[in-house]
């Protein structure tokens, strides 16, 4: 069951498309439900599909194609760090190592307390601020240094 | 007071040094609150839209002006914008669509982001003028999912523009109506390809369509659709306000206007620089503070990884425009300049790029789906000290068999770095294979990749 808040947000997205193209809002709807629930279970995807009157498998195809949708739990804070060329040239490996050591996890692992998950991201389209990371898909942190990462982790406690 | 962890401040420019730039698409950067409607209007914003709509300007006249401005597609292909507009059917019974491609995901490309966050209204006006010209009733701006804060800025600007009467029904009391919406990607490089982007707008996985039919006849929801890049649309209001000749005069023959260059990598001041087309590379490098740490330039990827890498010797004398870079052996692409200093290991750099194309292949076409993985595994073998000399020919052969054998241009995009890196830096690859280690001793080049 979708929450009333999620339904209100999805309804707004649906207004962007012709009435007979409700399913076009699936990208937003999945994003909205994931933001609310932390990740997308099969049940969550099915809730979205039902609301948009599309087959479950069609919503699942979308959820599994785009890499910002999480089909497994990612902890309270998902940290996606870019290691692509522009970030790599500006020593993203130093930031990655720092995060791994601080959190005690590798890529795609969740800390024991369920708080953090570290993901390796692909180019995020903000290479001028390299190295950079995104917290829970929507908050970007640029020009990273180990000290800045420490402050960020402190804030996210 | 604690120092903010995030250097990002919504709506506030990070780059404040505007010297040497020619600001057309980012002209509001001179204002205190660049993204605001007031700032844009102060500079003459929305005056062209109002004039065109109320004077009922002829669509053919507008297209002629866009053609003579010399504006070419800023997303990377460089196709003349005015010519593209002329492909849209004039008479069509039903809704026509306008799409803006703000899905920047090619490594090193981050220019559209600055238009979205610093000058969103110029993009909105540009799209509205295009909608008027092409008879489009509805528009979508498809924005890269990773720059969420900028998506929010753009969507807020849409509401602001609508409230002020620049979007919506019966604009300026005429029968011209245009609705514009923000929609988003969520982590798929392939959606920067225009037909994959259209699939994504329709709520599907982003796999490119066979062409023809082209979007101009079969686009969003099967209707005629014009797709342009953010920077292309954002150039339109300036052209309409100041004239096609004035725009063209900012560039060189065959490359009209200014261009936003996204400079990243080993420079002192990475960021976006809007400069006149045809600026010598040396000058642009100077604007971005030169090579960092007092090191020497080794190589530049001038337009994003789908354009060929250039050794320092080839780019030092080049000018930054379509013909200039093509003469020097590469291309302008999206103007995404990735700068590498002499500490860069080209083998490991290519390994990272190859992983990117392997990871982002949509899987639809066999040569790309299998070939990108193959290329990545062979380069990884070299990096792990198990390379063989014949691997270099193998890499070339696999890449040549991807290129030109796929539905979309990602095939060529994946092949270009491999072919150009080996062409220009072959001794470095050979050394790595012979010695099992990099020719360039660098501690900063461990790529930390944990991929299988």
Interface residues (C-beta under 8 A of the other chain):
Chain A: X16 X18 X21 X23 X24 X25 X26 X27 X28 X30 X31 X52 X54 X58 X61 X62 X65 X66 X67 X68 X69 X83 X84 X85 X86 X88 X89 X90 X91 X93 X94 X96 X97 X106 X107 X120 X121 X122 X123 X124 X125 X126 X127 X128 X129 X130 X134 X137 X138 X139 X140 X141 X142 X143 X148 X151 X152 X155
Chain B: X2 X3 X5 X6 X7 X8 X14 X15 X95 X104 X105 X106 X107 X108 X109 X110 X112 X113 X140 X144 X145 X146 X147 X148 X149 X181 X183 X184 X185 X186 X187 X188 X189 X200 X201 X202 X203 X204 X205 X206 X221 X262 X263 X264 X265 X266 X270 X271 X272 X301 X305 X336 X338 X339 X340 X344 X349 X352 X353 X356 X359 X360 X362 X444 X446 X447 X448 X449 X450
